């Protein structure tokens, strides 16, 4: 049985994705940033964390992901009835936020509850201007490998 997800606040500029990773993995924001330190120092703290770093980090920690974007790729068609309902035990959702303004990442639980690392009052996906993508996350195994 999965432990209840604990809310993690994004206390640094551009730290919404590391805060989401902390909520998914049950770690602290400080610990996640330490574990992605090289990427965080070189690029992340200036422009945020890219999907490939999210995927590698989650894979390293024993998670599998399924990412669904609003725009279905080979044909560039918008998926109808968007956003899709929760489909995994936990999700990381890419949204357009007005507070803070711009691209932002939040956690969505399997019941649809939102944990926004920058705005604890938001609890529903409909409170965002736009949802760009939803990444379902499943714990599949223990930590896979160590990176020194």
Secondary structure by P-SEA (a helix, b strand, c coil): ccccbbbbbcccccaaaaaaaaaaacccaaaaaaaaaaaaaaccccccccaaaaaaaaaaacccccccccccccccccccccccccccccbbbbbbcccccccbbbbbccccccccccccccccccccccccbbbbbbbccccccccc
